[in-house]
C-alpha cells in the first residue's frame, strides 16, 4: 500500500498518511547507518531508548530520562511540560502545608 501511495506524485495526497509515506519506511542499508535506530513519541517529546537491548528502566518517568529528546519550538509538548511543572509545584506546596500541620507521613 505504501508503495502505491509513493507512486502517486500528482500532489493529491495530503494529511497524516501522506506525511508518513514521505518519511518512512527506509531501506535496510539506510537503517543500519542511523545514529538513532529507534524512536517513539512520548507525552513530552521523543524517546530514543533501544528496546532491543533492555526494557525501559524509567518507564513513565520521561522527564528525568537522558534518552528523552525535546524538540525546541514544539508548542504542544512545551505546554505539557509547563503543565507538569505547575502540577509538581502545587504538589510540593501541598506537601509543605501538610508537614506544617503535622500530618502523618507528609514528609515522604
N, CA, C and O atoms as a DFTB+ gen file, in Angstrom:
432 C
 N C O
     1  1       0.822      -1.186       0.000
     2  2       0.000       0.000       0.000
     3  2       0.869       1.253       0.000
     4  3       0.597       2.221      -0.711
     5  1       1.930       1.208       0.824
     6  2       2.819       2.369       0.879
     7  2       3.473       2.603      -0.475
     8  3       3.627       3.745      -0.909
     9  1       3.859       1.514      -1.141
    10  2       4.471       1.645      -2.459
    11  2       3.506       2.302      -3.443
    12  3       3.922       3.138      -4.246
    13  1       2.228       1.936      -3.394
    14  2       1.221       2.550      -4.266
    15  2       1.108       4.046      -4.006
    16  3       1.059       4.849      -4.938
    17  1       1.067       4.410      -2.727
    18  2       0.934       5.823      -2.378
    19  2       2.181       6.592      -2.790
    20  3       2.087       7.728      -3.253
    21  1       3.353       5.974      -2.621
    22  2       4.590       6.653      -3.028
    23  2       4.601       6.964      -4.518
    24  3       5.179       7.964      -4.946
    25  1       3.965       6.110      -5.299
    26  2       3.957       6.308      -6.748
    27  2       2.990       7.397      -7.192
    28  3       3.027       7.810      -8.351
    29  1       2.136       7.865      -6.311
    30  2       1.226       8.961      -6.636
    31  2       1.983      10.260      -6.396
    32  3       2.232      10.637      -5.251
    33  1       2.340      10.931      -7.454
    34  2       3.107      12.168      -7.299
    35  2       2.404      13.369      -7.911
    36  3       3.050      14.337      -8.314
    37  1       1.089      13.304      -7.979
    38  2       0.344      14.414      -8.576
    39  2      -0.069      15.468      -7.551
    40  3      -0.793      16.405      -7.887
    41  1       0.385      15.323      -6.296
    42  2       0.070      16.296      -5.258
    43  2      -1.303      16.124      -4.637
    44  3      -1.732      16.969      -3.852
    45  1      -2.012      15.031      -4.975
    46  2      -3.369      14.840      -4.450
    47  2      -3.375      14.238      -3.048
    48  3      -4.405      14.254      -2.374
    49  1      -2.244      13.711      -2.603
    50  2      -2.174      13.140      -1.259
    51  2      -1.932      14.236      -0.239
    52  3      -1.121      15.135      -0.462
    53  1      -2.644      14.159       0.891
    54  2      -2.441      15.108       1.985
    55  2      -2.820      14.435       3.295
    56  3      -3.412      13.355       3.293
    57  1      -2.483      15.067       4.411
    58  2      -2.834      14.529       5.722
    59  2      -1.759      13.635       6.297
    60  3      -0.669      13.519       5.737
    61  1      -2.071      12.995       7.432
    62  2      -1.082      12.186       8.153
    63  2      -0.497      11.037       7.343
    64  3       0.700      10.768       7.443
    65  1      -1.311      10.352       6.545
    66  2      -0.790       9.239       5.750
    67  2       0.229       9.736       4.730
    68  3       1.275       9.113       4.548
    69  1      -0.062      10.832       4.076
    70  2       0.875      11.379       3.088
    71  2       2.186      11.782       3.758
    72  3       3.259      11.565       3.196
    73  1       2.108      12.366       4.951
    74  2       3.312      12.756       5.675
    75  2       4.110      11.522       6.098
    76  3       5.338      11.525       6.026
    77  1       3.422      10.473       6.535
    78  2       4.089       9.238       6.936
    79  2       4.810       8.603       5.754
    80  3       5.969       8.204       5.865
    81  1       4.135       8.514       4.651
    82  2       4.701       7.873       3.469
    83  2       5.922       8.621       2.967
    84  3       6.867       8.017       2.460
    85  1       5.896       9.929       3.111
    86  2       7.030      10.721       2.651
    87  2       8.292      10.440       3.471
    88  3       9.402      10.649       2.981
    89  1       8.139       9.974       4.705
    90  2       9.280       9.789       5.609
    91  2       9.693       8.337       5.831
    92  3      10.867       8.086       6.103
    93  1       8.800       7.389       5.729
    94  2       9.105       6.024       6.159
    95  2       8.430       5.025       5.253
    96  3       7.593       5.439       4.451
    97  1       8.718       3.782       5.313
    98  2       9.910       3.195       5.910
    99  2      11.118       3.380       5.008
   100  3      10.989       3.818       3.865
   101  1      12.302       3.044       5.532
   102  2      13.538       3.234       4.778
   103  2      14.157       1.874       4.480
   104  3      13.715       0.849       4.999
   105  1      15.175       1.880       3.646
   106  2      15.834       0.620       3.284
   107  2      16.663       0.098       4.462
   108  3      16.990       0.847       5.383
   109  1      16.998      -1.195       4.420
   110  2      17.823      -1.789       5.474
   111  2      19.186      -1.094       5.573
   112  3      19.684      -0.842       6.670
   113  1      19.772      -0.792       4.439
   114  2      21.088      -0.142       4.420
   115  2      21.027       1.220       5.109
   116  3      21.906       1.565       5.899
   117  1      19.994       1.978       4.807
   118  2      19.838       3.295       5.424
   119  2      19.574       3.152       6.924
   120  3      20.077       3.946       7.719
   121  1      18.791       2.148       7.311
   122  2      18.503       1.915       8.731
   123  2      19.774       1.598       9.505
   124  3      19.964       2.098      10.614
   125  1      20.651       0.769       8.931
   126  2      21.879       0.363       9.609
   127  2      22.833       1.538       9.810
   128  3      23.700       1.484      10.681
   129  1      22.683       2.594       9.019
   130  2      23.570       3.750       9.136
   131  2      23.037       4.810      10.091
   132  3      23.714       5.806      10.348
   133  1      21.852       4.612      10.610
   134  2      21.263       5.601      11.510
   135  2      22.013       5.669      12.838
   136  3      22.432       4.645      13.378
   137  1      22.175       6.873      13.354
   138  2      22.772       7.050      14.671
   139  2      21.770       6.645      15.739
   140  3      22.134       6.024      16.738
   141  1      20.501       7.000      15.529
   142  2      19.427       6.659      16.456
   143  2      18.480       5.716      15.712
   144  3      17.641       6.171      14.935
   145  1      18.609       4.394      15.944
   146  2      17.810       3.441      15.175
   147  2      16.338       3.363      15.584
   148  3      15.500       2.954      14.781
   149  1      16.011       3.747      16.819
   150  2      14.621       3.655      17.260
   151  2      14.174       4.990      17.827
   152  3      14.978       5.770      18.338
   153  1      12.874       5.238      17.727
   154  2      12.325       6.493      18.219
   155  2      10.823       6.336      18.336
   156  3      10.177       5.807      17.431
   157  1      10.266       6.791      19.440
   158  2       8.810       6.850      19.524
   159  2       8.414       8.127      20.257
   160  3       9.160       8.656      21.080
   161  1       7.244       8.589      19.937
   162  2       6.740       9.826      20.504
   163  2       6.245       9.588      21.929
   164  3       5.601       8.579      22.214
   165  1       6.552      10.525      22.811
   166  2       6.066      10.470      24.187
   167  2       5.226      11.715      24.449
   168  3       5.075      12.571      23.577
   169  1       4.695      11.802      25.633
   170  2       3.885      12.956      26.010
   171  2       4.700      14.253      25.968
   172  3       4.150      15.325      25.716
   173  1       6.005      14.154      26.214
   174  2       6.842      15.338      26.340
   175  2       7.828      15.547      25.202
   176  3       8.414      16.623      25.089
   177  1       8.022      14.551      24.365
   178  2       8.998      14.665      23.282
   179  2       9.136      13.347      22.554
   180  3       8.150      12.760      22.107
   181  1      10.388      12.881      22.437
   182  2      10.662      11.638      21.748
   183  2      11.638      10.800      22.557
   184  3      12.597      11.325      23.124
   185  1      11.392       9.503      22.607
   186  2      12.244       8.564      23.335
   187  2      13.136       7.837      22.335
   188  3      12.658       7.312      21.330
   189  1      14.445       7.812      22.622
   190  2      15.381       7.120      21.732
   191  2      15.930       5.845      22.378
   192  3      16.956       5.320      21.945
   193  1      15.245       5.350      23.414
   194  2      15.682       4.118      24.085
   195  2      15.659       2.941      23.108
   196  3      14.698       2.761      22.360
   197  1      16.719       2.150      23.126
   198  2      16.809       0.975      22.267
   199  2      16.174      -0.214      22.993
   200  3      16.805      -0.845      23.841
   201  1      14.935      -0.504      22.651
   202  2      14.169      -1.552      23.321
   203  2      14.699      -2.953      23.007
   204  3      14.331      -3.907      23.693
   205  1      15.543      -3.101      22.000
   206  2      16.102      -4.419      21.705
   207  2      17.166      -4.804      22.725
   208  3      17.487      -5.984      22.866
   209  1      17.718      -3.825      23.439
   210  2      18.767      -4.093      24.427
   211  2      18.180      -4.479      25.783
   212  3      18.634      -5.439      26.406
   213  1      17.169      -3.734      26.244
   214  2      16.543      -3.998      27.543
   215  2      15.278      -3.161      27.665
   216  3      15.102      -2.183      26.939
   217  1      14.391      -3.548      28.591
   218  2      13.201      -2.727      28.818
   219  2      13.603      -1.354      29.370
   220  3      14.707      -1.177      29.883
   221  1      12.717      -0.424      29.258
   222  2      12.977       0.925      29.760
   223  2      13.050       0.906      31.285
   224  3      12.140       0.408      31.949
   225  1      14.126       1.445      31.831
   226  2      14.323       1.489      33.277
   227  2      13.562       2.648      33.922
   228  3      13.384       2.663      35.140
   229  1      13.118       3.599      33.139
   230  2      12.416       4.779      33.658
   231  2      11.015       4.899      33.070
   232  3      10.530       6.007      32.845
   233  1      10.373       3.787      32.825
   234  2       9.054       3.800      32.207
   235  2       8.135       4.812      32.886
   236  3       7.964       4.782      34.104
   237  1       7.545       5.705      32.095
   238  2       6.609       6.748      32.539
   239  2       7.273       7.835      33.375
   240  3       6.576       8.626      34.010
   241  1       8.605       7.894      33.392
   242  2       9.324       8.966      34.077
   243  2      10.214       9.675      33.062
   244  3      11.398       9.908      33.304
   245  1       9.621      10.007      31.933
   246  2      10.368      10.552      30.795
   247  2      11.093      11.854      31.115
   248  3      12.180      12.099      30.592
   249  1      10.510      12.684      31.961
   250  2      11.096      13.984      32.244
   251  2      12.468      13.862      32.902
   252  3      13.289      14.772      32.785
   253  1      12.730      12.752      33.591
   254  2      14.011      12.527      34.268
   255  2      14.933      11.585      33.505
   256  3      15.925      11.116      34.063
   257  1      14.635      11.306      32.268
   258  2      15.389      10.332      31.484
   259  2      16.355      11.022      30.525
   260  3      16.022      12.038      29.914
   261  1      17.552      10.458      30.403
   262  2      18.550      11.018      29.487
   263  2      18.292      10.606      28.037
   264  3      18.928      11.130      27.123
   265  1      17.369       9.676      27.823
   266  2      17.040       9.250      26.460
   267  2      15.792       9.954      25.932
   268  3      15.251       9.574      24.894
   269  1      15.345      10.963      26.641
   270  2      14.191      11.771      26.238
   271  2      14.703      12.968      25.445
   272  3      15.562      13.711      25.920
   273  1      14.182      13.151      24.249
   274  2      14.581      14.263      23.387
   275  2      13.406      15.225      23.259
   276  3      12.293      14.822      22.919
   277  1      13.664      16.484      23.531
   278  2      12.635      17.516      23.368
   279  2      13.017      18.382      22.176
   280  3      14.169      18.797      22.046
   281  1      12.061      18.650      21.319
   282  2      12.300      19.460      20.136
   283  2      11.928      20.902      20.444
   284  3      10.790      21.198      20.807
   285  1      12.884      21.781      20.299
   286  2      12.664      23.193      20.565
   287  2      11.606      23.749      19.614
   288  3      11.651      23.498      18.410
   289  1      10.665      24.497      20.159
   290  2       9.643      25.129      19.329
   291  2       8.350      24.343      19.194
   292  3       7.397      24.836      18.591
   293  1       8.291      23.126      19.742
   294  2       7.065      22.335      19.680
   295  2       6.130      22.837      20.782
   296  3       6.279      22.464      21.945
   297  1       5.174      23.675      20.413
   298  2       4.325      24.346      21.402
   299  2       3.438      23.382      22.176
   300  3       3.186      23.597      23.362
   301  1       2.963      22.331      21.535
   302  2       2.084      21.363      22.204
   303  2       2.818      20.647      23.336
   304  3       2.305      20.550      24.451
   305  1       4.009      20.150      23.048
   306  2       4.765      19.418      24.067
   307  2       5.331      20.378      25.117
   308  3       5.458      20.005      26.284
   309  1       5.671      21.603      24.720
   310  2       6.125      22.605      25.684
   311  2       5.020      22.914      26.682
   312  3       5.290      23.055      27.875
   313  1       3.787      23.021      26.217
   314  2       2.648      23.285      27.103
   315  2       2.477      22.144      28.107
   316  3       2.157      22.390      29.270
   317  1       2.688      20.903      27.670
   318  2       2.577      19.763      28.581
   319  2       3.666      19.806      29.650
   320  3       3.407      19.519      30.819
   321  1       4.884      20.166      29.247
   322  2       5.987      20.264      30.204
   323  2       5.692      21.365      31.221
   324  3       5.914      21.182      32.418
   325  1       5.193      22.506      30.747
   326  2       4.854      23.604      31.648
   327  2       3.743      23.195      32.609
   328  3       3.782      23.558      33.784
   329  1       2.753      22.448      32.128
   330  2       1.676      21.974      32.991
   331  2       2.210      20.999      34.032
   332  3       1.791      21.035      35.189
   333  1       3.141      20.118      33.625
   334  2       3.760      19.193      34.583
   335  2       4.497      19.960      35.676
   336  3       4.455      19.577      36.845
   337  1       5.176      21.048      35.294
   338  2       5.876      21.866      36.276
   339  2       4.890      22.496      37.255
   340  3       5.122      22.475      38.463
   341  1       3.800      23.053      36.750
   342  2       2.781      23.649      37.626
   343  2       2.196      22.607      38.581
   344  3       1.995      22.886      39.763
   345  1       1.924      21.406      38.061
   346  2       1.390      20.325      38.903
   347  2       2.382      19.951      40.004
   348  3       1.991      19.769      41.157
   349  1       3.660      19.836      39.652
   350  2       4.689      19.462      40.631
   351  2       4.829      20.545      41.703
   352  3       4.974      20.237      42.886
   353  1       4.784      21.813      41.285
   354  2       4.885      22.907      42.253
   355  2       3.688      22.911      43.201
   356  3       3.842      23.168      44.395
   357  1       2.504      22.629      42.675
   358  2       1.301      22.568      43.502
   359  2       1.385      21.405      44.502
   360  3       1.029      21.560      45.670
   361  1       1.852      20.256      44.042
   362  2       2.001      19.097      44.930
   363  2       3.034      19.372      46.024
   364  3       2.845      18.976      47.175
   365  1       4.125      20.050      45.663
   366  2       5.149      20.392      46.641
   367  2       4.583      21.340      47.707
   368  3       4.844      21.178      48.899
   369  1       3.817      22.315      47.263
   370  2       3.210      23.263      48.206
   371  2       2.240      22.555      49.157
   372  3       2.223      22.837      50.355
   373  1       1.435      21.638      48.620
   374  2       0.515      20.870      49.466
   375  2       1.270      20.011      50.477
   376  3       0.847      19.877      51.626
   377  1       2.383      19.432      50.045
   378  2       3.194      18.605      50.948
   379  2       3.783      19.465      52.061
   380  3       3.792      19.043      53.217
   381  1       4.273      20.657      51.739
   382  2       4.824      21.558      52.744
   383  2       3.758      21.946      53.769
   384  3       4.024      21.984      54.970
   385  1       2.553      22.231      53.284
   386  2       1.455      22.584      54.185
   387  2       1.093      21.407      55.095
   388  3       0.815      21.593      56.279
   389  1       1.098      20.200      54.535
   390  2       0.786      19.012      55.326
   391  2       1.846      18.772      56.388
   392  3       1.515      18.348      57.495
   393  1       3.101      19.030      56.081
   394  2       4.183      18.870      57.049
   395  2       3.997      19.868      58.189
   396  3       4.147      19.525      59.361
   397  1       3.666      21.118      57.824
   398  2       3.459      22.157      58.844
   399  2       2.313      21.788      59.782
   400  3       2.368      22.096      60.973
   401  1       1.283      21.135      59.264
   402  2       0.135      20.728      60.073
   403  2       0.437      19.475      60.901
   404  3      -0.316      19.119      61.807
   405  1       1.545      18.816      60.576
   406  2       1.924      17.600      61.306
   407  2       1.189      16.360      60.845
   408  3       1.031      15.408      61.608
   409  1       0.738      16.365      59.597
   410  2       0.034      15.199      59.051
   411  2       0.948      13.992      58.995
   412  3       2.113      14.105      58.616
   413  1       0.424      12.845      59.369
   414  2       1.208      11.627      59.388
   415  2       1.652      11.234      57.970
   416  3       0.826      11.147      57.061
   417  1       2.960      10.998      57.786
   418  2       3.503      10.562      56.509
   419  2       3.699      11.675      55.495
   420  3       4.104      11.399      54.366
   421  1       3.428      12.922      55.856
   422  2       3.532      14.035      54.903
   423  2       4.964      14.303      54.474
   424  3       5.197      14.808      53.376
   425  1       5.921      13.976      55.320
   426  2       7.311      14.234      54.970
   427  2       7.859      13.309      53.891
   428  3       8.963      13.507      53.384
   429  1       7.080      12.311      53.556
   430  2       7.501      11.407      52.478
   431  2       7.198      12.033      51.151
   432  3       7.473      11.436      50.110
